[in-house]
Each structure stands twice: as C-alpha cells, then as structure tokens.
Amino acid sequence: MQADEEVGKVAQQTPIAVGKALEMFMVALVSKSADVAREKNSKRVSAQMLKQVVESDDQWDFLREIVSRVENEEKAAAASGSGSGAPAGKGRAKPESESEEEVIPEKKKRVGRKKRGTA
C-alpha cells in the first residue's frame, strides 16, 4: 500500500485490521468447506468442496468467477479415464498409503557463538 504514491500514509493499525479480516474470511470459508468434507466422509478438503461452498451462498459471490474454473469431479474422472472420482490435474500424485508419504527431516540446530559476560 505504501509503495503506491496515490495511497499515501497508512495508519499503523491498518495492516493489523486487514490481517484480522483476512483471518476471519479464511476461517469462515475453510470451516464451511470442512463441513462439506465431513458430509462426504472425506478427510481432505478439495477444490470441488470449496467450489460447492462458494456456489451455495451469495456471501461468496465475488469468488464465483474463480471457482468456475474448477472442474466437476465427474468430468475430471471421465477425462482421466480413472473412474475413481478423483479429480485430474496437476500436482502431486496421492500416495497409496500413509507410509509412502514423504517424511521431512527436522532441521539441525545450529550452534552459535557464546554470549559475552555470562559465566
């Protein structure tokens, strides 16, 4: 905002208020999407579920153009030929089991200099 010459100064509380508004927006959208996932007995929220939430309530109408790009699960399954109902598209392949998921090793702690004046 401050990089734009037309905006001018931004009050110190403005980024905090915008951040809180964004947090509340995301909580509402993700919570409703999680409800849809629970109804479908799914452990994951998919793009299709987000699309269903956006299309079901006028509160989210400003997102409809964006979610319109999400393919229906049936169309994606037919296009991929899998018939499993899984959406086709870019991204990581879903592992067959939990044990095949990539394990990210913890970062090693780095040892720094000792502080002066402490005995």
N, C-alpha and C positions, 0 to 999 in steps of 0.2 A: 504494500500500500504506500509506503513512504518512498518507494522508488518512482512512483508516478508523480510527476510535478503538479498535476491538477488536484491531487488529493490533499497535499499539504501535510500538516502535523496530524498525528494520530494519538489520541489520548492513551495513557498508559493502561487503562482498564479495557480498552477496545479488544486487543488480542485475547485477553482472558475471557471476555464475554463471547467472542466469536468461537473460541475453543470450546467453551461450555455448551454453546448452542449446537456445535457440530457433534459433540459427545452425546447430547440428548437425542439428536436426529439419528445417529447411528444406533444407539441403544434401542430406540423405537423400531427402526427398520429391521435390525437383526433379531430382536425379540419376536416380532411377528413372523419373521421367516423361520425362526426356530420352532414356533408353534405349528407352522405348516409342516416342518420336518417331522415333528412328533406325531402329527396326524397320519403321516405316511410311514411311520415306524422307521425313520431314517436317522442315522447318527450324524449325518452331514447336511449342511445347508447348501443347496445347489443354486446355480444361476436361475434355473427354472422356478425354484421356490421363491426367490427374490422377485422374479417377474410376476408370479401369481399374487404376491402381496401388493406390488405396485398397481397392478391392473384391478385389484379388488376394492380399492379405496381411493376416493377423489383427493384425499390428502396428499397422495404421492403422484398426482397427475403430471407434474413437471419432469418426472423420470420416465414417463411412458415412451417417449421417443427413443431413449437409450435402451430400455429393456425390450423394445420391439425387435432389436437385432438378435435377441436370444432365440435360438431355435427351439421348437417344441421337442420334447423327448422322443415322441413317436417319429417325427421327421428325421431326427438325428440318427435314431436306431435304424430306420429304413435306409438312410443314406450310407451308413457304415456297414450295413448288412449283418450287424451283430445280433439284432433281435433281442438283446438283453435289456433294452430300455435305457441303457447308459448313453448319455449324451456324447456325440462325437465331436472332436475338435482338437485344438492344440493343447499342449500341456503335458504334464507327467502322466504316465500310464499308472493306473491304480494297481498297487501290489496285490498279489493273490492272497497274502495273509499278513497279519500284523508283524510277523517275524522278518518279513522281507523289506520292511520299511527301512529307509536309510537312517542310520544312527549317527547323530552329530556328536563328535567327541568334545568334551569340555576343554576350554582354552586353559593353557597352563598359566599359573600365576607368575608374574614377573617379579623378580626381586629387585628392589630399588636401593638407592643409597640410604645409608643410615642418617638419621637426623642428628644435627649437632646439638650439644647442650643437654642431651638426655643421658643419664647414667644408669 
